[in-house]
Amino acid sequence: MPLLRITHLAGAITQAQKEQLATELASVLLVAEIGNDNPTARSLEHIIFQEIDAKTSWFVGGKLQASVPTGGYFIFDVVYPFGAAPQAAKTQLHKDINDVVAKVLGVDGAFPNRAGDWVLINEITEGNWGVSGATVGIHDIYAATQGSTERIPYFESLLSAQKQMFDTHHYPADAPGRGK
């Protein structure tokens, strides 16, 4: 159930490029979050494009952009549950998003050529994701999206260690991250 908000300069990409980015990034996101791409998970995935006017609202180094540079600038805000992906999967997601952008826009994605493109992974802690009026956690999300069973030992271990830390340091029973 990942959410991807793509903030970009108005005029930097065409509608066809948006559609190609959405199509290719859909798989990349699901593999990063749940370890596989499947129709059920795709039905719960959201990719939203948000255009910003370069001449009035996008400042780089404190200055408005007089024109849109080739390929523009992008901020990719990825949202998924805490513990969904180990660091290797996050690193792969950073690379895969860059590779898709470079391919779709026909630009050199090597650093620092695309240093204006940022991928920010926002992990929602247990107890902070709501769906259909209910609080859901990573176990619920994996069940709903038919996530890869290979990831379950990772997030169970991580959540267990987090619980132990909360207990050891006497976090309140209703502290953020303790779950539902």
C-alpha positions as a Markdown table, in Angstrom:
| # | Residue | x | y | z |
|---|---|---|---|---|
| 1 | Met | 0.0 | 0.0 | 0.0 |
| 2 | Pro | 2.7 | 2.5 | -0.8 |
| 3 | Leu | 2.0 | 6.1 | -1.5 |
| 4 | Leu | 4.3 | 8.0 | -3.9 |
| 5 | Arg | 3.9 | 11.8 | -4.2 |
| 6 | Ile | 6.0 | 13.1 | -7.1 |
| 7 | Thr | 6.5 | 16.9 | -6.8 |
| 8 | His | 8.0 | 18.3 | -10.0 |
| 9 | Leu | 8.3 | 21.6 | -11.9 |
| 10 | Ala | 5.4 | 22.4 | -14.1 |
| 11 | Gly | 6.3 | 21.8 | -17.7 |
| 12 | Ala | 9.2 | 19.5 | -16.9 |
| 13 | Ile | 7.4 | 16.4 | -18.1 |
| 14 | Thr | 4.7 | 15.6 | -20.6 |
| 15 | Gln | 1.5 | 13.7 | -19.8 |
| 16 | Ala | 2.9 | 10.7 | -21.6 |
| 17 | Gln | 6.0 | 10.8 | -19.5 |
| 18 | Lys | 3.9 | 11.0 | -16.3 |
| 19 | Glu | 2.0 | 7.9 | -17.4 |
| 20 | Gln | 5.2 | 6.0 | -18.2 |
| 21 | Leu | 6.7 | 7.1 | -14.9 |
| 22 | Ala | 3.6 | 5.9 | -13.0 |
| 23 | Thr | 3.5 | 2.6 | -14.8 |
| 24 | Glu | 7.2 | 1.8 | -14.2 |
| 25 | Leu | 7.4 | 3.2 | -10.7 |
| 26 | Ala | 4.3 | 1.1 | -9.6 |
| 27 | Ser | 6.3 | -2.1 | -9.8 |
| 28 | Val | 9.4 | -0.5 | -8.3 |
| 29 | Leu | 7.5 | 0.7 | -5.2 |
| 30 | Leu | 5.7 | -2.6 | -4.6 |
| 31 | Val | 8.9 | -4.6 | -4.8 |
| 32 | Ala | 10.5 | -2.1 | -2.3 |
| 33 | Glu | 7.6 | -2.2 | 0.2 |
| 34 | Ile | 6.2 | -5.7 | 0.1 |
| 35 | Gly | 8.8 | -7.7 | -1.9 |
| 36 | Asn | 6.6 | -8.4 | -4.9 |
| 37 | Asp | 4.3 | -6.8 | -7.5 |
| 38 | Asn | 0.8 | -8.3 | -7.7 |
| 39 | Pro | -2.7 | -7.1 | -8.8 |
| 40 | Thr | -4.1 | -6.9 | -5.3 |
| 41 | Ala | -1.3 | -4.6 | -4.1 |
| 42 | Arg | -1.5 | -2.5 | -7.2 |
| 43 | Ser | -5.2 | -1.8 | -6.5 |
| 44 | Leu | -4.1 | -0.3 | -3.1 |
| 45 | Glu | -1.1 | 1.7 | -4.4 |
| 46 | His | -1.3 | 5.5 | -5.0 |
| 47 | Ile | 1.0 | 7.6 | -7.2 |
| 48 | Ile | 0.2 | 11.3 | -7.2 |
| 49 | Phe | 1.9 | 14.0 | -9.4 |
| 50 | Gln | 2.0 | 17.5 | -8.0 |
| 51 | Glu | 3.2 | 20.3 | -10.2 |
| 52 | Ile | 4.9 | 23.4 | -8.8 |
| 53 | Asp | 5.4 | 26.6 | -10.8 |
| 54 | Ala | 9.1 | 27.2 | -11.2 |
| 55 | Lys | 8.6 | 30.9 | -11.7 |
| 56 | Thr | 6.7 | 31.5 | -8.4 |
| 57 | Ser | 7.1 | 28.6 | -6.0 |
| 58 | Trp | 10.3 | 26.5 | -6.5 |
| 59 | Phe | 13.4 | 28.0 | -5.0 |
| 60 | Val | 16.9 | 26.5 | -5.3 |
| 61 | Gly | 19.6 | 28.1 | -3.3 |
| 62 | Gly | 17.1 | 30.8 | -2.2 |
| 63 | Lys | 16.3 | 31.8 | -5.8 |
| 64 | Leu | 13.3 | 31.2 | -8.0 |
| 65 | Gln | 14.0 | 29.2 | -11.2 |
| 66 | Ala | 13.8 | 31.4 | -14.3 |
| 67 | Ser | 13.3 | 28.3 | -16.4 |
| 68 | Val | 12.8 | 24.6 | -16.1 |
| 69 | Pro | 16.2 | 22.8 | -16.4 |
| 70 | Thr | 16.3 | 19.8 | -18.7 |
| 71 | Gly | 14.5 | 17.0 | -16.9 |
| 72 | Gly | 13.4 | 19.4 | -14.1 |
| 73 | Tyr | 13.7 | 18.7 | -10.4 |
| 74 | Phe | 11.8 | 16.0 | -8.6 |
| 75 | Ile | 11.0 | 15.1 | -5.0 |
| 76 | Phe | 9.8 | 11.6 | -4.6 |
| 77 | Asp | 8.0 | 11.2 | -1.2 |
| 78 | Val | 7.6 | 7.5 | -0.6 |
| 79 | Val | 5.3 | 6.5 | 2.2 |
| 80 | Tyr | 5.0 | 2.9 | 3.6 |
| 81 | Pro | 4.9 | 1.2 | 7.0 |
| 82 | Phe | 7.8 | 1.1 | 9.4 |
| 83 | Gly | 9.7 | -2.1 | 9.0 |
| 84 | Ala | 8.4 | -2.9 | 5.5 |
| 85 | Ala | 11.9 | -2.9 | 3.9 |
| 86 | Pro | 15.4 | -3.5 | 5.1 |
| 87 | Gln | 18.1 | -1.0 | 4.2 |
| 88 | Ala | 19.2 | -2.9 | 1.1 |
| 89 | Ala | 15.6 | -2.6 | -0.3 |
| 90 | Lys | 15.6 | 1.1 | 0.4 |
| 91 | Thr | 19.0 | 1.6 | -1.3 |
| 92 | Gln | 17.7 | -0.4 | -4.3 |
| 93 | Leu | 14.5 | 1.8 | -4.3 |
| 94 | His | 16.7 | 4.9 | -4.5 |
| 95 | Lys | 18.6 | 3.5 | -7.5 |
| 96 | Asp | 15.5 | 2.1 | -9.2 |
| 97 | Ile | 13.6 | 5.4 | -9.1 |
| 98 | Asn | 16.7 | 7.2 | -10.4 |
| 99 | Asp | 17.0 | 4.7 | -13.2 |
| 100 | Val | 13.4 | 5.0 | -14.2 |
| 101 | Val | 13.5 | 8.8 | -14.3 |
| 102 | Ala | 16.8 | 8.8 | -16.3 |
| 103 | Lys | 15.2 | 6.3 | -18.8 |
| 104 | Val | 11.8 | 8.0 | -19.2 |
| 105 | Leu | 13.3 | 11.6 | -19.5 |
| 106 | Gly | 16.4 | 10.5 | -21.5 |
| 107 | Val | 18.8 | 12.2 | -19.1 |
| 108 | Asp | 22.0 | 11.1 | -17.4 |
| 109 | Gly | 21.0 | 9.9 | -14.0 |
| 110 | Ala | 24.6 | 9.7 | -12.6 |
| 111 | Phe | 25.4 | 11.7 | -9.5 |
| 112 | Pro | 25.7 | 14.6 | -9.4 |
| 113 | Asn | 23.8 | 15.2 | -12.7 |
| 114 | Arg | 20.5 | 14.5 | -11.0 |
| 115 | Ala | 21.4 | 15.9 | -7.6 |
| 116 | Gly | 18.2 | 17.9 | -7.7 |
| 117 | Asp | 16.1 | 14.7 | -7.6 |
| 118 | Trp | 15.5 | 13.5 | -4.0 |
| 119 | Val | 13.9 | 10.2 | -2.9 |
| 120 | Leu | 12.6 | 10.5 | 0.7 |
| 121 | Ile | 11.3 | 7.4 | 2.4 |
| 122 | Asn | 8.8 | 8.1 | 5.1 |
| 123 | Glu | 8.0 | 5.1 | 7.3 |
| 124 | Ile | 4.8 | 5.3 | 9.2 |
| 125 | Thr | 5.2 | 3.7 | 12.6 |
| 126 | Glu | 2.9 | 1.0 | 13.9 |
| 127 | Gly | -0.4 | 2.5 | 15.1 |
| 128 | Asn | -0.3 | 5.5 | 12.7 |
| 129 | Trp | -1.8 | 4.1 | 9.5 |
| 130 | Gly | -5.6 | 4.2 | 9.2 |
| 131 | Val | -7.7 | 2.5 | 6.5 |
| 132 | Ser | -11.5 | 2.3 | 6.4 |
| 133 | Gly | -11.7 | 3.8 | 9.9 |
| 134 | Ala | -9.4 | 1.2 | 11.4 |
| 135 | Thr | -5.9 | 1.4 | 12.6 |
| 136 | Val | -3.8 | -1.1 | 10.7 |
| 137 | Gly | -0.2 | -2.3 | 11.1 |
| 138 | Ile | 2.4 | -3.9 | 8.9 |
| 139 | His | 0.9 | -7.4 | 9.5 |
| 140 | Asp | -2.5 | -6.2 | 8.2 |
| 141 | Ile | -0.9 | -4.4 | 5.3 |
| 142 | Tyr | 1.1 | -7.5 | 4.3 |
| 143 | Ala | -2.0 | -9.6 | 4.4 |
| 144 | Ala | -4.1 | -7.1 | 2.4 |
| 145 | Thr | -1.4 | -6.7 | -0.3 |
| 146 | Gln | -0.3 | -10.3 | -0.4 |
| 147 | Gly | 3.3 | -9.3 | 0.5 |
| 148 | Ser | 6.2 | -11.6 | 0.2 |
| 149 | Thr | 6.5 | -14.0 | 3.1 |
| 150 | Glu | 10.3 | -13.6 | 2.9 |
| 151 | Arg | 10.0 | -10.1 | 4.5 |
| 152 | Ile | 7.9 | -11.3 | 7.5 |
| 153 | Pro | 10.8 | -12.5 | 9.6 |
| 154 | Tyr | 12.6 | -9.1 | 9.0 |
| 155 | Phe | 9.7 | -6.9 | 10.2 |
| 156 | Glu | 8.7 | -9.3 | 13.0 |
| 157 | Ser | 12.3 | -9.2 | 14.3 |
| 158 | Leu | 12.4 | -5.4 | 14.0 |
| 159 | Leu | 9.1 | -4.9 | 15.7 |
| 160 | Ser | 10.1 | -7.3 | 18.5 |
| 161 | Ala | 13.4 | -5.3 | 19.1 |
| 162 | Gln | 11.4 | -2.1 | 19.1 |
| 163 | Lys | 9.0 | -3.5 | 21.7 |
| 164 | Gln | 11.9 | -4.6 | 23.8 |
| 165 | Met | 13.4 | -1.1 | 23.6 |
| 166 | Phe | 10.1 | 0.5 | 24.5 |
| 167 | Asp | 9.6 | -1.9 | 27.5 |
| 168 | Thr | 13.2 | -1.6 | 28.7 |
| 169 | His | 13.0 | 2.2 | 28.7 |
| 170 | His | 9.5 | 2.3 | 30.1 |
| 171 | Tyr | 7.8 | 4.0 | 27.2 |
| 172 | Pro | 4.1 | 4.6 | 28.0 |
| 173 | Ala | 1.8 | 1.8 | 26.8 |
| 174 | Asp | 0.2 | 4.1 | 24.3 |
| 175 | Ala | 3.4 | 5.6 | 22.9 |
| 176 | Pro | 3.7 | 6.2 | 19.2 |
| 177 | Gly | 5.1 | 3.2 | 17.4 |
| 178 | Arg | 3.7 | 0.6 | 19.9 |
| 179 | Gly | 1.0 | -0.4 | 17.5 |
| 180 | Lys | -2.7 | -0.9 | 17.9 |
